[in-house]
Amino acid sequence: MNGKNRFPVWLVYVLPVVLWGYVYAANGYFLLTNARVYREYGLIENLTALVLLVAIFYFLLCLRRAGALWEKGWFLVLSVGTVYFLGEEVSWGYHLFNFQPTEVWEEINDQGEPNLHNLTGVWEVLFDKLPRQLLSVGVVIGGLLGWRAHRCRGWPSSPSLRRLIPAGETLFIAVIGNLVSVPEKIADHLLSTTPGWLVLGNASGELKELFLALFIVLYAYVMWRKFRVVSNTDE
């Protein structure tokens, strides 16, 4: 990666740690005050939705500027995938507009919401577990590829492939996004009783989703920078 595509330290290293610390601090505060907070309106959930919305914008710009058909296909897949991520995150507007899903849908959805990732049976695997695992693994692989390309100038040899590789600095976000539940698991094994503030529960999943979204938007931004330069050069 050249200097123009490097991200500031506070964005790729400090911010994720601060957000991680915030979740623990908020969890401890809720325990001390017995406060009840509807997480769908919380900072982490709303920030995730905002970040994904920005990522969609950049991917659509890349889709417009991409020249090769396979590049357009790549950005189309990323755009659709991010729209799905965002749609499921906000239950396709359910938490914003509070519309009522059908009775049949409420029966097959664990939380009675108009989303796909809370469906039961085999649908849960197809629309929740499989996409979640693929995204988690894909983000780590992308981070490793970016780190490799950052350390080895001119790798890979194909310029068209090289420009689709993420920035090397995003590896930290990729790794930390897959480690958010580790402290709780370690405490479960080492301590007879895990401290309440350390038991994040669903909050760890929400934080992981935010880190995945951060990786996506940083990748989308770098791609926009690269394809904007290529498009302007062609003109």
Secondary structure as the mmCIF struct_conf table of DSSP 4:
data_model
#
loop_
_struct_conf.conf_type_id
_struct_conf.id
_struct_conf.beg_label_comp_id
_struct_conf.beg_label_asym_id
_struct_conf.beg_label_seq_id
_struct_conf.end_label_comp_id
_struct_conf.end_label_asym_id
_struct_conf.end_label_seq_id
HELX_RH_3T_P HELX_RH_3T_P1 GLY A 3 ASN A 5
HELX_LH_PP_P HELX_LH_PP_P1 ARG A 6 PRO A 8
HELX_RH_AL_P HELX_RH_AL_P1 VAL A 9 VAL A 9
HELX_RH_PI_P HELX_RH_PI_P1 TRP A 10 VAL A 14
HELX_RH_AL_P HELX_RH_AL_P2 LEU A 15 THR A 33
TURN_TY1_P TURN_TY1_P1 ASN A 34 ASN A 34
HELX_RH_3T_P HELX_RH_3T_P2 ARG A 39 TYR A 41
BEND BEND1 GLY A 42 GLY A 42
HELX_RH_AL_P HELX_RH_AL_P3 LEU A 43 ARG A 65
BEND BEND2 ALA A 68 ALA A 68
HELX_RH_AL_P HELX_RH_AL_P4 LEU A 69 GLU A 89
TURN_TY1_P TURN_TY1_P2 VAL A 90 VAL A 90
HELX_RH_3T_P HELX_RH_3T_P3 SER A 91 GLY A 93
HELX_RH_AL_P HELX_RH_AL_P5 TYR A 94 PHE A 97
HELX_LH_PP_P HELX_LH_PP_P2 PHE A 99 THR A 102
HELX_RH_AL_P HELX_RH_AL_P6 GLU A 103 ILE A 108
STRN STRN1 ASN A 109 ASN A 109
TURN_TY1_P TURN_TY1_P3 ASP A 110 GLN A 111
BEND BEND3 GLY A 112 GLY A 112
BEND BEND4 PRO A 114 PRO A 114
BEND BEND5 LEU A 116 LEU A 116
TURN_TY1_P TURN_TY1_P4 HIS A 117 ASN A 118
STRN STRN2 LEU A 119 LEU A 119
TURN_TY1_P TURN_TY1_P5 GLY A 121 GLY A 121
HELX_RH_AL_P HELX_RH_AL_P7 VAL A 122 GLU A 124
HELX_RH_PI_P HELX_RH_PI_P2 VAL A 125 LYS A 129
HELX_RH_AL_P HELX_RH_AL_P8 LEU A 130 ARG A 151
BEND BEND6 CYS A 152 CYS A 152
TURN_TY1_P TURN_TY1_P6 ARG A 153 GLY A 154
BEND BEND7 PRO A 156 SER A 157
HELX_RH_AL_P HELX_RH_AL_P9 PRO A 159 ARG A 162
TURN_TY1_P TURN_TY1_P7 ARG A 163 LEU A 164
BEND BEND8 ILE A 165 ILE A 165
HELX_LH_PP_P HELX_LH_PP_P3 PRO A 166 ALA A 167
HELX_RH_3T_P HELX_RH_3T_P4 GLY A 168 THR A 170
HELX_RH_AL_P HELX_RH_AL_P10 LEU A 171 GLY A 177
TURN_TY1_P TURN_TY1_P8 ASN A 178 ASN A 178
BEND BEND9 LEU A 179 LEU A 179
TURN_TY1_P TURN_TY1_P9 VAL A 180 SER A 181
HELX_RH_AL_P HELX_RH_AL_P11 VAL A 182 LEU A 190
BEND BEND10 SER A 192 THR A 193
HELX_RH_3T_P HELX_RH_3T_P5 GLY A 196 LEU A 198
TURN_TY1_P TURN_TY1_P10 GLY A 201 GLY A 201
HELX_RH_AL_P HELX_RH_AL_P12 ASN A 202 ASP A 234
#
